[in-house]
Amino acid sequence: MERLATWCAGLDVHKQTVVACLLPPDGGEQHKEVRTFGTTTTALLALREWLLAAGCTHVAMEATGVYWKPVHHMLEGHCTLLVVNAAHMHAVPGRKTDVRDAEWIADLLQHGLLRASFIPSREQRELRDLTRTRTSLIDARSAAVNRVQKVLEDANIKLAAVVSRLQGVSAQAILRAVIAGETAPEQLAALAQGRLRRKVELLTQALDGDLRDHHRFLLTRLLSHLDYLTSELGIVEAAIETKVDHLPGYRAALARLDTIPGISTQIALLIVAEIGIVMRRFPSAKHLSAWAGLAPGNNETGGKARPAHRRKGNAHLQHGLVQAAHVVARTNTYLRAQYRRLAARRGANRASIAVAHTLLQIAYYLLKRQETYQELGVDYFERRNREQVAKRLLGRLTTLGYDVSQLAPPPPQAVAA
């Protein structure tokens, strides 16, 4: 195989060490050099100085947990840097050491056999860290609410059976009164506000439980934790807004994505944080879907297609888009029609994945073409296959015993001049 006429280095990255193998352009074994460095900032600076002094222009490393990130930060901008999926560079079976791993990576890089993973810019990586932190805080807050519900059930207080959200204004006022020592169900129910006041009698019965000091202690701690999480969530969301304001083009991209049914501002932020707004990094919408892990799997042999699972992808993007798919399934849109067609044949879970796949492809084309979403209509599939729909409905009428021979076909539609 032809070698690239350049100095290449392969890095085997671990928690405390980085083994580097430097190969000359001719691949000569006598000029190959292997060194081991630490992972502190001083040691990584020494690694960078050694590579640059040798004239190294291309460096490759495995995406090992989070340990590759400090190395990437230190070498970024100084050479052509490839972070590679470990599954794409398995070595030939045999004796395995860190040195041999580094040599194998360098050899693959020198022959052009490595495919770089998508690593966004530093600014986008920072936005991605913020959006993922926000998701973690939301998940932690949901877990805390579930623990509050568990304590209430243990005390036989059925508050969640009457109110829709334990984080609502009325529910929070009742819980804080409980913590303060109020025990009378009538006094607690009187704290209801808005439409909940219509359920005062039902609320009084739900609040008549066996609340003990142990329950009050747990509720105090859990509500304090909820307040902390809510405060931290507000701080992180403010940091996200500030970061977006400093990234050119992101506000316009968010406005385009907001036109897609089911895509909220939070999901739109998640999309741009994970994939960016420059779609030339992905050759097509299919490549993006495969990278995100939303494309159907392929398993074909002997001309026959076999069942195949989706391969792993960006779990954060998958989770957000599946949430959006559940939301859009309740709207009067084309995407709802797609969901219902697929759910009837393949089940709700597969239909959600398919709609999430469609949402990602729509986002790809809106960002690439800088356009807004154009709704096709909930009756798009019926309009596209009118004859097939008519045949199916006539068949059902015939099965029910109706005489459909007297039905006149619809008049032809006028063609616009």
Summary of the structure (lengths in Angstrom):
residues: 417
radius of gyration: 29.4
end to end distance: 62.0
largest distance: 91.2
contacts: 1182
relative contact order: 0.07
helix: 57%
strand: 8%
